[in-house]
Structure formats: structure tokens, C-alpha cells
Amino acid sequence: MTCCLPGQDYPPPPLPGLRIAELESGDTATVLAVFEGLSAHSRYLRFQTGVPTMPIRNLRRLADVQSGRHVVHVALLRGRPVGLARWIRFPGDQSLAEIAVEVVDDVQGRGIGRALVGHAARSARAAGVENFLAYIAVGNRLVRDWARGLGAVTEPDDVGALRLPVAPLVPATPAGRRSRGMAFRWPQSRRVRPRL
Ligand SMILES: CC(C)(COP(=O)(O)OP(=O)(O)OC[C@H]1O[C@@H](n2cnc3c(N)ncnc32)[C@H](O)[C@@H]1OP(=O)(O)O)[C@@H](O)C(=O)NCCC(=O)NCCS
């Protein structure tokens, strides 16, 4: 993962003008804008394949938001989409969702990924998700270390995945405010990995 410019400290100061919103279903333009801000290396780390362009069917799938099943948070920096975090529930296991996150290269290492994961955790927990599974390439050391630091452990049923408890990732809410939950029940069936 690329991060800071040579000589720049980590962590750098927080970014003014950062806002996290939810992606509207069908908003392929935002998904494409973030994809186009990823370097070839970041695309490889995120999609685990070299994808120079994003086919329209994949864009539609990535923008196919469904409440309580596939939720996408967008980081907007002064209105520009610079990152996405998504979770998608595993059919057959209501308590489990796959998570994936990406931040455009020119603002990586500024806390946007962390903020996105916090939002994803909050919405996932409200929907009854207890654990995330993250498929992070073995060579993606920085992100694997980050995930382990957040409490991730290797998933016994799926050695390619890290299991990350959701509750500790939820940022503290200001006193007196309660987040509103989304009631959702997914039918029980065999565990099938969703496609992120
Ligand atoms: C992974 C990714 C989303 C992180 O986004 P980001 O905005 O750069 O991340 P942040 O600045 O919030 O940093 C997140 C964590 O990464 C680690 N990190 C990031 N940059 C770092 C650096 N230069 N040195 C050390 N640790 C660093 C830290 O652990 C940090 O957590 P902390 O600040 O709470 O300690 C982004 O780098 C990316 O899009 N990478 C390519 C796609 C990918 O690998 N996705 C993950 C698999 S789905």
C-alpha cells in the first residue's frame, strides 16, 4: 500500500472537509470515480486481480445496494468521492458479512480507511452483523497488520479470510444519541461467499 509522501509523518493530521455518506443504489458513477483514483497496485490489492478497466456489469453489481444486505459507505472529500467501504451479508449466516474497503491513492494514509471501517461497522452492527470476513491478500502486509491490530483472526473454515468482530470497531457515539437499527432477517441456507 502506498501512503505518505517521502518525509511525511504517519499519522498525518486529520482531513478537513471529509464526510461519509451512504451510496445510493445504482450510483455507478461514484463507484467508477473511486476505482479510477486507485493505482494499478491498489486495484490489485483490492480486487486481487489486475483490472485496468471496470466492466459495466461489475459496476452495477458494486452499486447494487440493498438495505440490510449490501451497504456501501462513501468518503467524500470536499464533495469528491475518495473511498468506499462495503459489507455484504453471507447468505445463510445473518451474523456474518464480507467487508472490503478502498481509498484513492492520493489521500491514502490520512485516516479515511479507518473512518470508513467505523461507519461500516456501525451500520453492520445495527443490521445484526456480528463478524466481518475480510479477504486480504497475503502480500498486503500493511492492511493485514491493521486488521490484526483491530482484532482479526484467521477464519478456521476459510484460511484465505480474516474474521473481525464488528462491535469493537464501532466508534463511540456521542452521549444521549442512539443509532437506529435496521431490522433484517436473511433466510438460512448453506454458507455461500458473496461476491464483492
Ligand atoms: C487499505 C486502505 C483502504 C486503507 O485506507 P487509508 O485511508 O489509507 O487508511 P488509514 O489512513 O485510515 O489507515 C488505516 C490503518 O492502516 C495502517 N497504516 C496506513 N498507512 C500506514 C503507514 N504509512 N504506516 C503504518 N501504518 C499505516 C494503520 O494501521 C492505520 O490504522 P491506524 O491509523 O488506526 O493505526 C487503502 O490503503 C487502500 O485502498 N488500499 C488498496 C486496497 C486494499 O488493500 N484494500 C483492502 C483489502 S479489501
The ligand as a Tripos MOL2 file, in Angstrom:
@<TRIPOS>MOLECULE
LIG
   48    50     1     0     0
SMALL
NO_CHARGES

@<TRIPOS>ATOM
      1 C1         -6.4610   -0.2700    2.7820 C.3       1 LIG1
      2 C2         -6.9160    1.1520    2.5510 C.3       1 LIG1
      3 C3         -8.4050    1.1730    2.3050 C.3       1 LIG1
      4 C4         -6.6250    1.9540    3.8280 C.3       1 LIG1
      5 O1         -7.1290    3.2580    3.6570 O.3       1 LIG1
      6 P1         -6.3220    4.5040    4.2180 P.3       1 LIG1
      7 O2         -7.2010    5.6880    4.1620 O.co2     1 LIG1
      8 O3         -5.0140    4.5760    3.5590 O.co2     1 LIG1
      9 O4         -6.1080    4.0130    5.7360 O.3       1 LIG1
     10 P2         -5.9260    4.8770    7.0510 P.3       1 LIG1
     11 O5         -5.1030    6.0880    6.8000 O.co2     1 LIG1
     12 O6         -7.2380    5.0580    7.7010 O.co2     1 LIG1
     13 O7         -5.0610    3.8560    7.9030 O.3       1 LIG1
     14 C5         -5.6220    2.6310    8.3070 C.3       1 LIG1
     15 C6         -4.5750    1.8170    9.0210 C.3       1 LIG1
     16 O8         -3.5770    1.3950    8.1220 O.3       1 LIG1
     17 C7         -2.3040    1.4720    8.7680 C.3       1 LIG1
     18 N1         -1.4810    2.4240    8.0080 N.ar      1 LIG1
     19 C8         -1.8790    3.1700    6.9600 C.ar      1 LIG1
     20 N2         -0.8410    3.8150    6.4570 N.ar      1 LIG1
     21 C9          0.2260    3.4800    7.2020 C.ar      1 LIG1
     22 C10         1.6110    3.8210    7.1860 C.ar      1 LIG1
     23 N3          2.1310    4.6340    6.2980 N.pl3     1 LIG1
     24 N4          2.4190    3.2650    8.0850 N.ar      1 LIG1
     25 C11         1.9380    2.4370    9.0150 C.ar      1 LIG1
     26 N5          0.6330    2.0640    9.0860 N.ar      1 LIG1
     27 C12        -0.1880    2.5880    8.1960 C.ar      1 LIG1
     28 C13        -2.5250    1.8530   10.1720 C.3       1 LIG1
     29 O9         -2.6730    0.6680   10.9210 O.3       1 LIG1
     30 C14        -3.8510    2.5600   10.0990 C.3       1 LIG1
     31 O10        -4.6380    2.4200   11.2300 O.3       1 LIG1
     32 P3         -4.4760    3.4350   12.4580 P.3       1 LIG1
     33 O11        -4.2840    4.7870   11.8790 O.co2     1 LIG1
     34 O12        -5.7510    3.2910   13.1930 O.co2     1 LIG1
     35 O13        -3.2880    2.9490   13.1840 O.co2     1 LIG1
     36 C15        -6.1700    1.8000    1.3560 C.3       1 LIG1
     37 O14        -4.8090    1.8150    1.6180 O.3       1 LIG1
     38 C16        -6.4110    1.0770    0.0500 C.2       1 LIG1
     39 O15        -7.3680    1.3880   -0.6270 O.2       1 LIG1
     40 N6         -5.5500    0.0960   -0.3070 N.am      1 LIG1
     41 C17        -5.7370   -0.6420   -1.5390 C.3       1 LIG1
     42 C18        -6.9400   -1.5960   -1.4600 C.3       1 LIG1
     43 C19        -6.8220   -2.5640   -0.3060 C.2       1 LIG1
     44 O16        -5.7520   -3.0570    0.0310 O.2       1 LIG1
     45 N7         -7.9610   -2.8440    0.3280 N.am      1 LIG1
     46 C20        -8.0060   -3.7500    1.4570 C.3       1 LIG1
     47 C21        -8.4400   -5.1220    1.0430 C.3       1 LIG1
     48 S1        -10.1600   -5.1650    0.6680 S.3       1 LIG1
@<TRIPOS>BOND
     1     1     2 1
     2     2     3 1
     3     2     4 1
     4     2    36 1
     5     4     5 1
     6     5     6 1
     7     6     7 2
     8     6     8 1
     9     6     9 1
    10     9    10 1
    11    10    11 2
    12    10    12 1
    13    10    13 1
    14    13    14 1
    15    14    15 1
    16    15    16 1
    17    15    30 1
    18    16    17 1
    19    17    18 1
    20    17    28 1
    21    18    19 ar
    22    18    27 ar
    23    19    20 ar
    24    20    21 ar
    25    21    22 ar
    26    21    27 ar
    27    22    23 1
    28    22    24 ar
    29    24    25 ar
    30    25    26 ar
    31    26    27 ar
    32    28    29 1
    33    28    30 1
    34    30    31 1
    35    31    32 1
    36    32    33 2
    37    32    34 1
    38    32    35 1
    39    36    37 1
    40    36    38 1
    41    38    39 2
    42    38    40 1
    43    40    41 1
    44    41    42 1
    45    42    43 1
    46    43    44 2
    47    43    45 1
    48    45    46 1
    49    46    47 1
    50    47    48 1
@<TRIPOS>SUBSTRUCTURE
     1 LIG1         1 GROUP 0 **** ****
